[in-house]
Amino acid sequence: MNIKSLLLGSAAAFSVVSGAQAADAIVAAEPEPLEYVRICDAYGAGYFYIPGTETCLKIGGRVRSDVSWYNAYKAGQDAAARGTYWKTRAELSMDTASDTEYGALKTNAVFRFESAEGTNTNKLLWANISLGGFLIGKADSVYSAWMGYAGDVINDDIIEYGINGTDELNQLTYSYDSGTGFTAVASLEDSNNGAAAGANGENSSDHYAPDGVLGLGYKAGAFNFRVVGGYDSIVEEGAVKARLDAKFGGFTAFLMGGYNTDGNKLNKYAGAGGAGIGWGDWAVWGGVGQQINDKLKANLQLAYDDKKTFAATGNLKFNPVKNLLIEPEVTYVNYDSVNKDTWSGIIRFQRVF
């Protein structure tokens, strides 16, 4: 073998080895560009864009602990009314929003976790979709929410202003705002949620129609007037409420009245209340609030109904720092129809985020 043949053979072998090594080489991928979270201020504070999308997301919630003495919702001084009650609750909320040719497409979901007297409960409180004035899914009944509930107190529904049972229910709702002060709402609501069928002997399984709610409102300057009516398709009765609000600086006041289409029956929209006896034919609620300074507010609510039930609640709302609430409250209730009364107290600690 001469020198020339040796050099040519060596070069061929080296090229084969080099090619094999090149085929096995790992090439590092280029790093993806870092995408920072963008603030989305089109729908209010707290929203940010979900990376890679045009959908805005807001995450929030609250943690609350209530300690109470005696039960304002129980008539008399029996075992159900006496004692100390402690309830702690956590809620997590997620809201999304994105722009469409029909307006903002939004969702709202709230999850509640609660511990009270050794019992833990978890539930989906709200979950709904809204677009162009329409809302579908689970939310508070329009019959309660449209009117602004009642006063700024914890025990505001001893004489029930909302629906009999729980306010959160499935619904299809349309809301209208003229932009000139006139507003309206119409809603079809789940007929079997909290229905009073058992109290009147109706069989809810024989009914297939949803309940209906209609509301009208008008706001002018310091005054806001609203009226709402609800029809219970199972009991085939309903109720109507009217409310007037006034606001002058740090002072607020409201007066609300309700009428039951048949005071001898319990229906969803003229609820049973604390003693389970209902309004009778009518009920009235009223209250005032005064913002004392930027950390302290005082509230008072009174309520009375055709059954001669009287409820009075007063509280102080103290915010020592932003997003922290300390709220002591005292309630007195006289259940004339059963000749009993109840004093109770509660203190609430709440952090919102």
Helices and strands as residue ranges (DSSP letters): H 3-24, E 48-49, E 56-69, E 84-100, E 103-116, E 119-131, E 134-140, H 142-145, E 168-177, E 182-189, H 197-200, G 204-206, E 211-220, E 223-232, E 237-248, E 251-260, E 282-291, E 296-305, E 309-318, E 324-335, G 336-338, E 340-352
